[in-house]
Amino acid sequence: MKTVNEIKRICNLGCGTMGFGTAIAFAQHGYEVNMFGRKDASIDRAMGNIRATLAIMKANELLTDEGEIALLKRIHGVTTIEEAAKDADFVLESVAEDMAVKQQVYRELEGYLAPDIIFATDSSGFLPTEASAHMAYPERFVVAHFWNPPHLIPLVEVVPGEKTSRETVEITWQLMEKIGKKPAALLKEAPGFVGNRLQFALLREALHCVQDGIATAEVVDFICKYGIGRRLGVTGPLETADLGGLDVFYNISAYLNADLADNKEGAALLKQCVDEGRLGTKTGTGLYPWTPEELKRIETTREEVLIEWLKKDKAGQKF
């Protein structure tokens, strides 16, 4: 298997919401990127998204004019799997979240690449053991779950399947670190990995608080933004428990856990919204009404905050 320093060219499968961002992440750090999209129109759309993203990065002093020119030269749009695989030393797949589609791509790709090339998927939910079930070399398959937007969120969850080799995990972890990410290697696979398990546990309780009339959606989000959210950027939940005293946290959990939401099905409030066609920003209303102006405001604010954190990361601040 190639060492991390021998990896020079990336087979970047997919150029949609995640794919164009991962292409930026690799190209910015000197890697040649074969960015696959099924149609020329897909590649053109991705390149437009890349240029728009680079403009924001330059405006925030995260990229120079010279860096932009060099970065763009390293991204090569292709429309066939064979072209994407050409001379590739590492694969990152971000095609549609459809198991059949992914497995078909893997089968075709294995025909073009040597057995020692690592296959990583950016899937946010599929377990690597299942995804690699029909591969000839499942030991070289791993999850590298980037968080959206991948050019601003540093976390990458590195998740092994039952047959994934330790070497595959280590090299993937090292590569993520080389492109400026904060890789987190899990000990084993689990549905939702760790990030989504934590995210959906919080969402389940937030929805319960609204549905049970404890607080409005606005108040629940306000509490997260100005309380929990402020603290989580510095101390995780387990560090917070240690800092507060495990005796205190145990005593609280002993009575509070029994009253927390524990429904095993999808949340009733979410189902109601979906049944009514209220899907969030994509339809103009969800748990909140969304005007184009309000959507632009919150997206801009989120981007500004994430860029500020990214600058702190680059400055070497530890939290």
C-alpha positions as CSV (number, residue, x, y, z in Angstrom):
1,M,0.0,0.0,0.0
2,K,1.3,3.5,-0.9
3,T,2.6,5.6,2.0
4,V,1.0,9.0,2.5
5,N,4.0,10.7,0.9
6,E,3.6,8.6,-2.2
7,I,0.0,9.9,-2.8
8,K,0.1,12.6,-5.4
9,R,-3.1,12.3,-7.4
10,I,-6.7,12.0,-6.1
11,C,-9.6,10.3,-7.8
12,N,-12.4,12.6,-6.6
13,L,-15.7,10.9,-7.5
14,G,-18.5,13.3,-7.5
15,C,-18.7,17.1,-7.9
16,G,-21.9,18.0,-6.2
17,T,-22.5,19.5,-2.7
18,M,-19.5,17.7,-1.1
19,G,-17.4,16.7,-4.2
20,F,-16.4,20.2,-5.3
21,G,-15.5,21.1,-1.7
22,T,-13.2,18.0,-1.3
23,A,-11.6,18.8,-4.7
24,I,-10.7,22.2,-3.3
25,A,-9.3,20.7,-0.1
26,F,-6.9,18.4,-2.0
27,A,-5.9,20.8,-4.7
28,Q,-5.2,23.6,-2.2
29,H,-2.6,21.3,-0.6
30,G,-0.8,20.5,-3.8
31,Y,-2.6,17.3,-5.0
32,E,-3.6,16.8,-8.6
33,V,-7.4,16.0,-8.6
34,N,-9.3,14.0,-11.2
35,M,-12.8,15.3,-10.4
36,F,-15.5,13.1,-11.8
37,G,-19.0,14.2,-12.9
38,R,-21.3,12.3,-15.2
39,K,-21.9,15.2,-17.6
40,D,-20.0,18.2,-18.8
41,A,-22.8,20.3,-17.3
42,S,-22.0,18.8,-13.9
43,I,-18.4,19.7,-14.3
44,D,-19.2,23.2,-15.4
45,R,-21.5,23.7,-12.4
46,A,-18.9,22.4,-10.0
47,M,-16.2,24.7,-11.4
48,G,-18.5,27.6,-11.0
49,N,-19.1,26.6,-7.3
50,I,-15.3,26.2,-6.9
51,R,-14.6,29.7,-8.3
52,A,-17.3,31.2,-6.1
53,T,-15.8,29.5,-3.0
54,L,-12.3,30.5,-3.9
55,A,-13.5,34.2,-4.2
56,I,-14.8,34.0,-0.6
57,M,-11.5,32.4,0.6
58,K,-9.5,35.2,-1.0
59,A,-11.7,37.9,0.4
60,N,-11.0,36.4,3.9
61,E,-7.3,36.1,3.3
62,L,-7.4,32.3,3.3
63,L,-6.0,32.2,-0.3
64,T,-3.9,34.4,-2.5
65,D,-4.4,35.2,-6.2
66,E,-1.4,33.0,-7.1
67,G,-2.8,30.2,-4.9
68,E,-6.1,30.4,-6.7
69,I,-4.5,30.1,-10.1
70,A,-2.3,27.1,-9.0
71,L,-5.3,25.4,-7.3
72,L,-7.5,25.6,-10.4
73,K,-4.8,24.1,-12.6
74,R,-4.7,21.0,-10.3
75,I,-8.4,20.2,-10.8
76,H,-9.1,18.2,-13.9
77,G,-12.8,17.6,-14.7
78,V,-13.6,14.2,-16.2
79,T,-16.8,12.4,-17.2
80,T,-15.8,8.7,-17.1
81,I,-14.7,6.5,-14.2
82,E,-11.7,5.3,-16.3
83,E,-10.5,8.9,-16.7
84,A,-11.0,9.5,-13.0
85,A,-8.9,6.5,-12.1
86,K,-6.0,7.4,-14.4
87,D,-2.8,7.6,-12.3
88,A,-4.8,8.0,-9.1
89,D,-3.1,7.1,-5.8
90,F,-6.1,7.6,-3.5
91,V,-9.9,7.5,-4.1
92,L,-12.5,9.7,-2.4
93,E,-16.1,9.0,-3.4
94,S,-18.9,11.4,-3.0
95,V,-21.5,10.2,-5.5
96,A,-25.2,9.9,-4.7
97,E,-26.2,8.5,-1.3
98,D,-27.6,5.3,-2.9
99,M,-25.9,2.0,-2.0
100,A,-26.5,0.4,-5.4
101,V,-25.0,3.4,-7.2
102,K,-22.0,3.4,-4.9
103,Q,-21.3,-0.3,-5.2
104,Q,-21.6,-0.2,-9.0
105,V,-19.0,2.6,-9.0
106,Y,-16.7,0.6,-6.8
107,R,-17.0,-2.5,-9.0
108,E,-16.1,-0.5,-12.1
109,L,-13.3,1.4,-10.4
110,E,-11.6,-1.7,-9.1
111,G,-11.1,-2.8,-12.7
112,Y,-8.9,0.3,-13.3
113,L,-6.8,0.5,-10.0
114,A,-4.2,-1.6,-8.4
115,P,-5.2,-3.6,-5.2
116,D,-3.1,-1.3,-3.0
117,I,-5.1,1.9,-3.7
118,I,-7.3,3.1,-0.8
119,F,-11.0,3.6,-1.5
120,A,-12.5,6.1,0.8
121,T,-16.2,7.1,0.8
122,D,-17.5,10.4,2.1
123,S,-20.9,8.8,3.0
124,S,-22.5,10.2,6.1
125,G,-24.5,7.1,6.9
126,F,-23.6,3.9,5.0
127,L,-21.6,1.4,7.0
128,P,-18.2,0.6,5.4
129,T,-18.7,-3.2,5.8
130,E,-21.9,-3.1,3.8
131,A,-20.6,-0.7,1.2
132,S,-17.6,-2.8,0.5
133,A,-19.3,-6.2,0.6
134,H,-18.9,-6.9,-3.1
135,M,-15.4,-5.5,-3.4
136,A,-12.4,-7.8,-4.3
137,Y,-10.2,-6.0,-1.7
138,P,-12.4,-4.7,1.2
139,E,-9.4,-4.3,3.4
140,R,-8.5,-1.1,1.5
141,F,-12.0,0.4,1.9
142,V,-12.7,3.1,4.6
143,V,-15.1,5.9,5.4
144,A,-13.6,9.5,5.3
145,H,-16.7,11.5,6.3
146,F,-16.1,15.2,5.7
147,W,-18.6,17.6,7.2
148,N,-20.5,20.1,5.2
149,P,-19.2,22.6,4.0
150,P,-16.0,20.6,3.6
151,H,-13.9,23.7,2.8
152,L,-14.8,25.3,6.2
153,I,-15.5,22.4,8.6
154,P,-12.2,20.7,9.6
155,L,-13.6,17.4,11.0
156,V,-13.2,14.2,9.0
157,E,-14.4,11.0,10.6
158,V,-12.3,8.0,9.6
159,V,-14.3,4.8,10.1
160,P,-13.1,1.3,9.4
161,G,-15.3,-1.6,8.3
162,E,-14.9,-5.2,9.7
163,K,-12.3,-6.0,7.0
164,T,-10.5,-2.6,6.8
165,S,-6.8,-2.9,7.5
166,R,-5.2,-0.8,10.2
167,E,-2.8,0.5,7.5
168,T,-5.7,1.8,5.5
169,V,-7.0,3.7,8.5
170,E,-3.6,5.1,9.4
171,I,-2.8,6.3,5.8
172,T,-6.2,7.9,5.4
173,W,-5.8,9.6,8.7
174,Q,-2.4,10.9,7.8
175,L,-3.7,12.2,4.4
176,M,-6.6,14.1,6.0
177,E,-4.1,15.7,8.4
178,K,-1.9,16.7,5.4
179,I,-4.7,18.6,3.8
180,G,-5.4,20.6,6.9
181,K,-8.3,18.6,8.3
182,K,-8.9,17.4,11.9
183,P,-9.2,13.6,11.4
184,A,-10.9,11.5,14.0
185,A,-10.3,7.7,13.8
186,L,-13.2,5.6,15.2
187,L,-12.4,2.2,16.8
188,K,-15.3,0.5,14.9
189,E,-18.3,1.3,12.6
190,A,-21.7,2.3,14.0
191,P,-24.8,3.8,12.3
192,G,-24.3,7.5,12.1
193,F,-20.7,7.1,13.2
194,V,-20.1,9.5,16.1
195,G,-20.9,13.0,14.8
196,N,-24.4,12.2,13.5
197,R,-25.3,10.2,16.6
198,L,-24.5,13.2,18.7
199,Q,-26.2,15.6,16.3
200,F,-29.4,13.5,16.2
201,A,-29.5,12.9,19.9
202,L,-29.6,16.7,20.4
203,L,-32.1,17.1,17.6
204,R,-34.4,14.5,19.1
205,E,-34.5,16.3,22.4
206,A,-34.9,19.7,20.7
207,L,-37.9,18.5,18.7
208,H,-39.4,17.0,21.9
209,C,-39.1,20.3,23.7
210,V,-41.0,22.0,21.0
211,Q,-43.6,19.3,20.5
212,D,-44.2,18.9,24.2
213,G,-44.7,22.7,24.6
214,I,-41.7,23.3,26.8
215,A,-40.4,26.0,24.5
216,T,-40.8,27.4,21.0
217,A,-38.4,26.5,18.2
218,E,-36.9,30.0,18.4
219,V,-36.1,29.6,22.2
220,V,-34.7,26.1,21.8
221,D,-32.3,27.3,19.0
222,F,-31.5,30.4,21.1
223,I,-30.4,28.3,24.0
224,C,-28.2,26.1,21.8
225,K,-26.5,29.1,20.1
226,Y,-25.8,31.1,23.2
227,G,-25.2,28.3,25.7
228,I,-24.4,24.8,24.6
229,G,-23.0,25.9,21.2
230,R,-20.6,28.5,22.8
231,R,-19.2,25.9,25.1
232,L,-18.9,23.0,22.6
233,G,-16.4,24.9,20.5
234,V,-14.0,24.7,23.4
235,T,-15.0,21.7,25.5
236,G,-16.7,18.5,24.3
237,P,-19.5,16.9,26.4
238,L,-17.2,14.6,28.2
239,E,-14.6,17.3,29.0
240,T,-17.6,19.5,30.2
241,A,-18.7,16.7,32.6
242,D,-15.2,16.4,34.0
243,L,-14.9,20.1,34.5
244,G,-18.3,20.3,36.2
245,G,-17.7,17.3,38.4
246,L,-18.8,13.7,37.6
247,D,-20.7,13.5,40.9
248,V,-22.8,16.5,39.9
249,F,-23.4,15.1,36.4
250,Y,-24.2,11.7,37.7
251,N,-26.8,13.0,40.1
252,I,-28.4,15.1,37.4
253,S,-28.5,12.1,34.9
254,A,-30.0,9.9,37.6
255,Y,-33.3,11.9,37.6
256,L,-33.2,13.7,34.2
257,N,-32.4,10.7,31.9
258,A,-35.8,9.2,32.7
259,D,-37.6,12.3,31.3
260,L,-35.5,12.8,28.1
261,A,-37.0,11.9,24.7
262,D,-36.3,8.2,23.8
263,N,-38.6,7.6,20.9
264,K,-37.2,5.0,18.5
265,E,-39.1,6.1,15.4
266,G,-38.7,9.3,13.4
267,A,-39.8,12.4,15.2
268,A,-43.6,13.1,14.9
269,L,-43.0,16.8,14.4
270,L,-40.6,16.1,11.5
271,K,-43.1,13.7,9.9
272,Q,-45.9,16.3,10.2
273,C,-43.7,18.8,8.4
274,V,-42.7,16.3,5.7
275,D,-46.3,15.2,5.2
276,E,-47.4,18.8,4.7
277,G,-44.6,19.5,2.2
278,R,-42.7,21.8,4.6
279,L,-39.1,20.6,4.0
280,G,-37.2,23.6,5.2
281,T,-35.3,26.1,3.1
282,K,-35.7,24.0,-0.1
283,T,-39.5,24.7,0.0
284,G,-39.5,28.1,1.8
285,T,-40.9,26.8,5.1
286,G,-40.1,24.0,7.6
287,L,-39.9,24.5,11.3
288,Y,-39.4,28.1,10.4
289,P,-40.7,30.3,7.5
290,W,-37.8,31.2,5.2
291,T,-37.6,34.2,3.0
292,P,-34.7,34.5,0.5
293,E,-33.4,37.4,2.6
294,E,-33.4,35.5,5.8
295,L,-31.8,32.4,4.2
296,K,-29.0,34.6,2.8
297,R,-28.5,36.3,6.2
298,I,-28.1,33.1,8.1
299,E,-25.9,31.4,5.5
300,T,-23.7,34.5,5.5
301,T,-23.5,34.6,9.3
302,R,-22.7,30.8,9.4
303,E,-19.9,31.3,6.8
304,E,-18.4,34.2,8.7
305,V,-18.3,32.3,12.0
306,L,-16.8,29.2,10.4
307,I,-14.2,31.2,8.6
308,E,-13.2,32.9,11.9
309,W,-12.8,29.4,13.5
310,L,-10.8,28.3,10.5
311,K,-8.5,31.2,10.9
312,K,-7.9,30.2,14.5
313,D,-7.2,26.7,13.5
314,K,-4.6,27.9,10.9
315,A,-3.0,30.1,13.6
316,G,-2.4,27.0,15.6
317,Q,-4.7,27.8,18.5
318,K,-5.6,24.7,20.6
319,F,-8.9,24.1,22.2
